[in-house]
Amino acid sequence: MPHHRKVGYAHLRQALDTAAFESACPARVYPVQKFVRLADCLQVPEHAAPSAHAAPLEHLLFALKHEDLDLQAAILALRKIEAPALVQLFTQSPGSRYLQQACFLWELANRQTLDAPEAKGATRPLFDPDRFLTGPSRKHTRWRVDFNGIGSPDYCPTVRLTPAIKALLAEDILGQAREFIQSMAPDMVQRAVRWAYLSETEGSFAIEREAPTGNRAEAFSRLLSRAHEEVELTEDYLVELQNLTVQSAMDQAVQYRTQQNWLRRDMSVTYVPPAPEHLPAVMNGLLALANQKETGIPPLVMGSLVSFGFVFAHPFMDGNGRLSRFLFHKIACRDALLPNGLVLPISTAMARHEDRYLQALCSFSALARELWTVAKVSDVEFDCRFEGAPEIYHYWDASDCVQFGLEMAKEALQHDLHEEVQFLHQFDRVYSRINKAMDMNNNFMNLLARLLVKNQGELSASKRKMFIGKGYSPEILDEAQRLAQAALTGVDEE
């Protein structure tokens, strides 16, 4: 296989040892006459590429011009590029868009001010709105750069406008939810809300491979009921919510964690979140993002960003998973399209797609894990040493996470919520038919109607045996089946 020389971000990562994540679409020199963008690489013609001995700054400017903006890679590279070379080039061309961007990002990376003249020309966006989902405009007049990223210059996840994400956004999932809710009677809406809380509770615990026992299920359901609270997210508020999700007083937090934690599967550590000393800055950036309003970013996208960002920060020693999924609802429910306390049971959908959930998590966690050296100390203790840069937790590609969040919201609406409302309508018809025709304990009638609806009007042998054991004759059960089947098929009783 021929060797194709790396240029741009891929070259900078290797030449400067920046510890930036490997690019999913690296730029390489190929025997082509023009740039060719493929799924796994950007093919660059030799005449347009930096030379084999080009300085890092030349590769950075090439990347800013020809590759999609990789904020993590650019900032980590600029931390290792000296100011004089950049200032010299900029002084010669103060109207260059890419030198303006480089200067803006250099100051961000190094927390210093460059001694350079004023930029010239029009102010232009940092992120290409045709290729990225963008946030509100924040113009930096000195460098003529409009920071239109999601979040802030200190914490900015990126979302590429892939065909899949474009298609999902075009479906207007919350708009569909509003129309569906408006088509329902108020009583049916309230029943759907109660079911959604129960379903979301069961789904969230299923993801954790735990059983939602009475107290814990009730605690999580109470937590979901607070999703529509209009309250600012702060450390104290998150601590309060964490205490609701964790039953053991020993595991209840009083602040963000002050020790290292990790996630593992079997005996292997699969992810290590930010070190305690780096955590406050990550959480400050995440909460600033979560508390932004009127950003123009779709609520389900923002919910995905905050939910996954919280998981990657892992600010508590316990309860992070369930709390992250609550935060999805907390952000999504700020939109008036989800009225009456309703939440979409996305955890129910996620539990059915655990492999895809793990893939979304691994789009960041697997790359971050490579920057940690982990040594086993005991069966329950590991020594974790970070060999990367904390910026990786501030600037990350959230595209896979957002796509998954949108897909699960769509499925929760179109599959789970629609099916439950249909079930409730069928239950009402079956219960009414049976109630009019026979005298039965209300609790047993309720159970019988539910079982008959779930099994298309049939009662399994084991359930028949259970009801017979409670004193109901086979003839009564046969009649209940007949009535249920008539109700489910729309046959009117004489």
C-alpha positions as CSV (number, residue, x, y, z in Angstrom):
1,M,0.0,0.0,0.0
2,P,1.6,3.3,-1.0
3,H,2.4,5.9,1.7
4,H,0.4,9.1,1.5
5,R,2.0,12.0,3.4
6,K,-0.1,13.5,6.2
7,V,-0.8,17.3,6.1
8,G,-2.9,19.7,8.1
9,Y,-4.2,18.6,11.4
10,A,-3.0,15.0,11.0
11,H,0.6,16.3,10.4
12,L,0.4,18.6,13.4
13,R,-0.8,15.9,15.8
14,Q,2.2,13.8,14.9
15,A,4.9,16.4,14.4
16,L,4.0,18.4,17.6
17,D,2.8,15.4,19.7
18,T,-0.3,17.4,20.6
19,A,-2.3,14.5,22.0
20,A,-5.3,15.7,19.9
21,F,-7.7,12.9,18.8
22,E,-7.0,11.2,15.6
23,S,-9.0,12.8,12.8
24,A,-11.8,10.7,11.3
25,C,-11.0,12.3,8.0
26,P,-7.3,13.1,7.8
27,A,-5.8,15.1,5.0
28,R,-3.2,13.2,2.9
29,V,-1.3,13.9,-0.3
30,Y,-2.6,11.8,-3.3
31,P,-1.8,11.8,-7.0
32,V,-5.0,13.8,-7.7
33,Q,-5.5,17.1,-9.6
34,K,-8.0,18.6,-7.1
35,F,-9.2,18.1,-3.6
36,V,-11.3,15.0,-3.1
37,R,-13.3,14.6,0.1
38,L,-14.0,11.0,0.9
39,A,-15.6,9.4,3.9
40,D,-12.3,8.5,5.5
41,C,-9.9,11.1,4.2
42,L,-9.4,14.3,2.3
43,Q,-7.2,13.7,-0.7
44,V,-4.9,16.6,-1.4
45,P,-3.0,17.3,-4.6
46,E,0.7,17.7,-4.2
47,H,0.8,21.2,-5.7
48,A,-1.7,22.4,-3.0
49,A,-0.1,20.7,0.0
50,P,2.5,22.2,2.4
51,S,5.9,20.9,1.5
52,A,7.5,18.0,3.3
53,H,9.6,20.5,5.3
54,A,7.0,23.1,5.9
55,A,6.7,24.7,9.4
56,P,3.8,23.8,11.7
57,L,2.2,27.2,11.1
58,E,1.9,26.5,7.4
59,H,0.1,23.2,8.1
60,L,-2.3,24.9,10.5
61,L,-3.2,27.6,8.0
62,F,-3.7,24.8,5.4
63,A,-6.0,23.0,7.8
64,L,-8.0,26.2,8.6
65,K,-8.5,26.8,4.9
66,H,-9.1,23.3,3.5
67,E,-10.3,21.1,6.3
68,D,-13.4,21.3,8.5
69,L,-12.5,23.2,11.6
70,D,-11.2,20.9,14.4
71,L,-11.2,23.2,17.4
72,Q,-9.4,20.6,19.6
73,A,-6.6,20.0,17.1
74,A,-6.1,23.6,16.3
75,I,-6.0,24.8,19.9
76,L,-3.6,22.1,21.0
77,A,-1.3,22.8,18.0
78,L,-1.3,26.5,18.7
79,R,-0.2,25.9,22.2
80,K,3.1,24.7,20.6
81,I,3.4,27.3,17.9
82,E,5.5,30.4,18.9
83,A,3.9,33.8,18.7
84,P,6.6,35.7,16.6
85,A,6.1,33.6,13.5
86,L,2.4,34.1,13.6
87,V,2.6,37.8,14.3
88,Q,5.1,38.3,11.4
89,L,2.8,36.6,8.9
90,F,-0.3,38.4,10.2
91,T,1.5,41.8,10.0
92,Q,2.2,41.1,6.3
93,S,-1.4,40.1,5.6
94,P,-3.8,41.6,8.3
95,G,-6.8,40.9,6.0
96,S,-6.2,37.2,5.7
97,R,-9.2,35.3,7.0
98,Y,-7.2,32.2,8.1
99,L,-4.4,34.3,9.8
100,Q,-7.2,36.1,11.7
101,Q,-8.6,32.8,12.8
102,A,-5.2,31.6,13.8
103,C,-4.5,34.7,15.9
104,F,-7.9,34.4,17.6
105,L,-7.4,30.8,18.4
106,W,-3.8,31.3,19.5
107,E,-4.9,33.8,22.1
108,L,-7.6,31.4,23.2
109,A,-5.1,28.5,23.5
110,N,-2.4,30.4,25.3
111,R,-4.4,32.9,27.4
112,Q,-2.2,35.7,26.2
113,T,-2.6,38.7,23.9
114,L,-0.6,38.9,20.7
115,D,1.3,42.1,20.0
116,A,-0.1,42.6,16.5
117,P,-1.8,45.3,14.4
118,E,-5.6,45.4,14.0
119,A,-7.2,43.0,11.6
120,K,-8.7,44.4,8.4
121,G,-11.7,43.5,6.3
122,A,-15.1,42.0,7.1
123,T,-15.9,39.9,10.2
124,R,-16.4,36.3,9.1
125,P,-17.8,33.2,10.9
126,L,-15.3,30.8,12.5
127,F,-17.5,27.7,11.8
128,D,-18.9,27.2,8.3
129,P,-22.7,27.2,8.8
130,D,-23.1,24.9,5.8
131,R,-21.0,22.2,7.5
132,F,-21.6,22.7,11.2
133,L,-24.6,23.4,13.4
134,T,-23.8,26.8,14.8
135,G,-24.7,28.9,17.8
136,P,-25.4,32.6,18.3
137,S,-23.1,35.2,16.7
138,R,-20.4,36.6,19.0
139,K,-18.2,39.0,17.1
140,H,-14.6,39.6,18.1
141,T,-13.8,42.9,16.4
142,R,-10.0,42.8,16.9
143,W,-9.5,39.7,14.8
144,R,-12.7,40.1,12.7
145,V,-13.8,36.7,13.8
146,D,-17.4,35.8,14.6
147,F,-17.3,33.0,17.1
148,N,-20.5,31.1,16.1
149,G,-19.7,27.9,17.9
150,I,-22.0,26.1,20.3
151,G,-21.3,27.1,23.9
152,S,-18.4,29.4,24.4
153,P,-14.7,29.7,23.4
154,D,-13.9,28.0,26.6
155,Y,-16.3,25.0,26.1
156,C,-17.4,24.2,22.6
157,P,-18.6,20.8,21.4
158,T,-19.1,20.7,17.7
159,V,-21.9,19.1,15.6
160,R,-21.2,18.4,12.0
161,L,-24.2,18.7,9.7
162,T,-24.1,15.2,8.4
163,P,-26.9,14.0,6.1
164,A,-28.4,11.9,8.9
165,I,-28.5,14.9,11.3
166,K,-29.9,17.1,8.7
167,A,-32.7,14.6,8.0
168,L,-33.5,14.2,11.7
169,L,-33.7,17.9,12.3
170,A,-36.0,18.4,9.3
171,E,-38.5,16.0,10.9
172,D,-39.2,18.4,13.7
173,I,-39.6,15.7,16.3
174,L,-40.8,18.1,19.1
175,G,-43.3,19.7,16.6
176,Q,-44.7,16.2,16.0
177,A,-44.9,15.6,19.7
178,R,-46.9,18.9,20.1
179,E,-49.4,17.9,17.4
180,F,-49.8,14.5,18.9
181,I,-50.5,15.9,22.4
182,Q,-52.9,18.5,21.0
183,S,-54.9,15.7,19.4
184,M,-55.5,14.0,22.8
185,A,-58.1,14.6,25.5
186,P,-56.7,16.2,28.7
187,D,-57.3,13.0,30.7
188,M,-55.5,10.9,28.2
189,V,-52.5,13.4,28.2
190,Q,-52.2,13.0,32.0
191,R,-52.3,9.2,31.8
192,A,-49.6,9.3,29.1
193,V,-47.5,11.5,31.3
194,R,-47.8,9.0,34.2
195,W,-46.9,6.2,31.9
196,A,-43.9,8.2,30.4
197,Y,-42.5,8.7,33.9
198,L,-42.8,5.0,34.7
199,S,-41.4,3.9,31.4
200,E,-38.5,6.3,31.5
201,T,-37.7,5.2,35.1
202,E,-37.6,1.5,34.0
203,G,-35.6,2.3,30.9
204,S,-33.0,4.4,32.8
205,F,-32.5,1.6,35.4
206,A,-32.3,-1.0,32.6
207,I,-29.4,0.8,31.0
208,E,-27.6,0.6,34.4
209,R,-28.5,-3.1,34.6
210,E,-30.4,-2.4,37.9
211,A,-33.9,-3.1,39.1
212,P,-36.0,0.0,39.9
213,T,-37.1,-1.1,43.4
214,G,-39.9,0.8,45.1
215,N,-38.0,3.6,46.8
216,R,-35.4,4.1,44.0
217,A,-38.1,4.1,41.3
218,E,-40.2,6.6,43.2
219,A,-37.1,8.8,43.7
220,F,-36.3,8.8,40.0
221,S,-39.9,9.5,39.1
222,R,-39.9,12.5,41.4
223,L,-36.7,13.6,39.7
224,L,-38.4,13.4,36.3
225,S,-41.3,15.5,37.5
226,R,-38.8,18.3,38.1
227,A,-37.7,18.4,34.4
228,H,-40.0,21.3,33.7
229,E,-38.7,23.4,36.6
230,E,-37.4,26.7,35.4
231,V,-34.3,26.8,37.4
232,E,-30.7,27.6,36.6
233,L,-28.3,24.6,36.6
234,T,-25.6,25.1,39.3
235,E,-23.3,22.8,41.3
236,D,-25.7,23.0,44.3
237,Y,-28.7,22.1,42.2
238,L,-26.9,19.2,40.6
239,V,-25.8,18.0,44.1
240,E,-29.5,18.1,45.2
241,L,-30.6,16.1,42.2
242,Q,-27.7,13.6,42.7
243,N,-28.9,13.0,46.2
244,L,-32.4,12.2,44.9
245,T,-31.0,9.5,42.5
246,V,-28.7,7.8,45.1
247,Q,-30.2,6.1,48.1
248,S,-27.2,5.4,50.2
249,A,-26.1,8.3,52.3
250,M,-22.5,7.2,51.8
251,D,-22.8,7.8,48.1
252,Q,-24.6,11.1,48.3
253,A,-22.4,14.0,47.2
254,V,-22.0,17.4,48.8
255,Q,-20.0,18.9,45.9
256,Y,-18.3,17.8,42.7
257,R,-16.0,14.9,43.3
258,T,-12.5,15.6,44.6
259,Q,-11.0,12.2,43.7
260,Q,-10.5,10.4,40.4
261,N,-13.1,7.9,39.2
262,W,-13.4,5.7,36.2
263,L,-15.7,3.4,34.3
264,R,-15.0,-0.2,33.7
265,R,-16.5,-3.2,32.2
266,D,-15.5,-6.6,33.6
267,M,-11.9,-5.9,34.9
268,S,-10.9,-3.3,32.3
269,V,-11.1,0.5,32.7
270,T,-13.0,1.7,29.6
271,Y,-13.1,5.4,30.4
272,V,-11.5,8.0,32.7
273,P,-13.2,11.4,33.1
274,P,-11.3,14.6,33.8
275,A,-9.0,14.7,36.8
276,P,-10.5,16.5,39.9
277,E,-8.3,19.5,39.3
278,H,-9.6,19.9,35.8
279,L,-13.3,19.1,36.6
280,P,-14.5,22.5,37.8
281,A,-13.5,24.2,34.5
282,V,-15.2,21.5,32.4
283,M,-18.4,21.8,34.5
284,N,-18.4,25.6,34.4
285,G,-18.3,25.4,30.6
286,L,-20.9,22.7,30.5
287,L,-23.3,24.5,32.8
288,A,-22.8,27.8,30.9
289,L,-23.8,25.9,27.8
290,A,-26.8,24.3,29.5
291,N,-28.1,27.6,30.9
292,Q,-28.0,29.4,27.6
293,K,-31.4,30.3,26.2
294,E,-32.6,31.5,22.8
295,T,-29.5,30.1,21.1
296,G,-31.3,28.9,18.0
297,I,-29.9,25.4,18.7
298,P,-32.8,22.8,18.6
299,P,-33.7,21.7,22.2
300,L,-33.1,18.0,21.4
301,V,-29.6,18.8,20.1
302,M,-28.9,20.9,23.2
303,G,-30.3,18.1,25.4
304,S,-28.0,15.6,23.8
305,L,-25.0,17.9,24.2
306,V,-25.6,18.5,27.9
307,S,-26.5,14.9,28.6
308,F,-23.4,13.4,27.0
309,G,-21.2,16.2,28.1
310,F,-22.3,15.4,31.7
311,V,-21.5,11.7,31.3
312,F,-18.0,12.6,29.9
313,A,-17.4,15.0,32.8
314,H,-18.7,12.4,35.4
315,P,-18.7,15.0,38.2
316,F,-19.9,12.7,41.0
317,M,-18.7,9.3,42.2
318,D,-22.2,7.8,41.7
319,G,-25.5,8.6,40.0
320,N,-24.0,10.2,36.9
321,G,-25.7,8.0,34.3
322,R,-29.3,8.5,35.5
323,L,-28.6,12.2,36.1
324,S,-27.3,12.6,32.6
325,R,-30.5,11.2,31.1
326,F,-32.5,13.5,33.4
327,L,-30.6,16.4,32.1
328,F,-31.6,15.5,28.5
329,H,-35.2,16.0,29.6
330,K,-34.4,19.1,31.7
331,I,-33.0,20.8,28.6
332,A,-35.6,19.5,26.1
333,C,-38.5,20.4,28.4
334,R,-37.6,24.1,28.3
335,D,-39.3,24.1,24.9
336,A,-43.0,24.8,25.0
337,L,-43.5,22.0,22.5
338,L,-43.5,19.5,25.4
339,P,-46.4,20.8,27.5
340,N,-48.2,19.3,30.6
341,G,-45.1,17.8,32.2
342,L,-44.6,15.3,29.4
343,V,-41.2,13.7,28.9
344,L,-40.2,11.5,25.9
345,P,-39.2,8.1,27.2
346,I,-35.8,8.1,25.5
347,S,-34.2,5.8,28.1
348,T,-36.8,3.2,27.0
349,A,-35.6,3.5,23.5
350,M,-31.9,3.6,24.5
351,A,-32.3,0.4,26.5
352,R,-33.4,-1.4,23.3
353,H,-30.3,0.0,21.5
354,E,-27.6,-0.5,24.1
355,D,-24.9,-1.2,21.5
356,R,-25.6,2.0,19.6
357,Y,-25.6,3.9,22.9
358,L,-22.2,2.5,23.7
359,Q,-21.0,3.5,20.2
360,A,-22.1,7.0,20.7
361,L,-20.3,7.1,24.1
362,C,-17.2,5.6,22.6
363,S,-17.0,8.3,19.9
364,F,-15.4,10.3,22.6
365,S,-14.6,8.0,25.5
366,A,-12.5,5.5,23.6
367,L,-10.2,8.3,22.2
368,A,-9.9,9.9,25.7
369,R,-9.1,6.6,27.3
370,E,-6.0,6.3,25.1
371,L,-4.6,9.4,26.9
372,W,-4.6,7.8,30.3
373,T,-2.2,5.3,31.7
374,V,-4.1,3.0,34.1
375,A,-2.4,0.5,36.5
376,K,-4.4,-1.9,38.6
377,V,-3.8,-1.5,42.3
378,S,-6.4,-3.9,43.6
379,D,-9.7,-5.3,42.4
380,V,-11.4,-2.0,43.3
381,E,-8.6,0.5,42.9
382,F,-6.7,1.8,39.9
383,D,-3.9,4.3,39.5
384,C,-4.8,6.7,36.7
385,R,-2.3,9.1,35.1
386,F,-3.3,11.6,32.5
387,E,-0.9,12.1,29.6
388,G,-3.0,14.3,27.5
389,A,-4.3,17.9,27.7
390,P,-7.4,18.9,29.6
391,E,-8.7,20.7,26.5
392,I,-9.9,17.4,25.1
393,Y,-12.8,17.6,27.6
394,H,-13.7,21.1,26.4
395,Y,-13.6,20.7,22.6
396,W,-15.1,17.5,21.4
397,D,-17.0,16.3,18.3
398,A,-20.5,15.6,19.5
399,S,-22.0,14.6,16.1
400,D,-22.4,10.9,16.9
401,C,-23.9,11.7,20.3
402,V,-26.4,14.2,18.8
403,Q,-27.5,11.9,16.1
404,F,-28.1,9.1,18.6
405,G,-30.1,11.5,20.9
406,L,-32.3,12.6,18.0
407,E,-32.8,9.0,16.8
408,M,-33.9,8.0,20.3
409,A,-36.2,10.9,20.7
410,K,-37.9,10.1,17.4
411,E,-38.3,6.4,18.4
412,A,-39.6,7.4,21.9
413,L,-42.3,9.5,20.2
414,Q,-43.2,7.5,17.2
415,H,-42.9,4.0,18.8
416,D,-43.2,4.1,22.5
417,L,-45.5,7.1,23.2
418,H,-47.8,6.4,20.2
419,E,-48.0,2.7,21.1
420,E,-48.9,3.5,24.7
421,V,-51.6,5.9,23.8
422,Q,-53.1,3.3,21.4
423,F,-52.8,0.8,24.3
424,L,-54.7,3.1,26.6
425,H,-57.5,3.6,24.1
426,Q,-57.8,-0.2,23.6
427,F,-57.7,-0.7,27.4
428,D,-60.6,1.7,27.9
429,R,-62.7,-0.1,25.3
430,V,-62.0,-3.6,26.7
431,Y,-62.4,-2.5,30.3
432,S,-65.7,-0.8,29.5
433,R,-67.1,-4.0,27.8
434,I,-66.1,-6.3,30.6
435,N,-67.3,-3.9,33.3
436,K,-70.7,-3.7,31.8
437,A,-71.1,-7.4,31.4
438,M,-69.8,-8.9,34.6
439,D,-69.2,-8.3,38.3
440,M,-65.5,-8.5,39.2
441,N,-63.1,-7.0,41.7
442,N,-61.8,-3.8,40.2
443,N,-58.2,-4.6,40.7
444,F,-58.6,-8.0,38.9
445,M,-60.7,-6.4,36.2
446,N,-58.0,-3.9,35.6
447,L,-55.4,-6.6,35.4
448,L,-57.5,-8.8,33.2
449,A,-58.2,-6.0,30.7
450,R,-54.5,-5.1,30.5
451,L,-53.5,-8.7,29.9
452,L,-56.1,-9.2,27.2
453,V,-55.1,-6.0,25.4
454,K,-51.4,-7.0,25.5
455,N,-52.1,-10.4,24.1
456,Q,-54.6,-9.4,21.4
457,G,-57.7,-10.6,23.3
458,E,-56.2,-13.9,24.5
459,L,-55.4,-15.0,28.0
460,S,-52.4,-17.3,28.4
461,A,-52.7,-20.7,30.2
462,S,-50.7,-19.5,33.2
463,K,-52.8,-16.4,33.6
464,R,-56.1,-18.4,33.2
465,K,-54.8,-20.6,36.0
466,M,-54.1,-17.6,38.2
467,F,-57.6,-16.2,37.7
468,I,-59.2,-19.6,38.3
469,G,-57.2,-19.8,41.5
470,K,-58.8,-16.5,42.6
471,G,-62.3,-18.0,42.1
472,Y,-63.2,-17.0,38.6
473,S,-64.7,-19.7,36.4
474,P,-63.4,-20.7,33.0
475,E,-66.8,-19.6,31.5
476,I,-66.3,-16.1,32.9
477,L,-62.8,-15.9,31.5
478,D,-64.0,-17.2,28.1
479,E,-66.7,-14.5,28.1
480,A,-64.1,-11.9,29.0
481,Q,-61.9,-13.0,26.0
482,R,-64.9,-12.8,23.7
483,L,-65.8,-9.3,24.9
484,A,-62.1,-8.2,24.6
485,Q,-61.8,-9.5,21.0
486,A,-65.0,-7.7,20.0
487,A,-63.8,-4.5,21.5
488,L,-60.4,-4.7,19.9
489,T,-61.9,-5.5,16.5
490,G,-64.5,-2.7,16.7
491,V,-67.5,-5.2,16.8
492,D,-70.5,-3.6,18.4
493,E,-72.5,-5.5,21.0
494,E,-76.2,-6.2,20.3
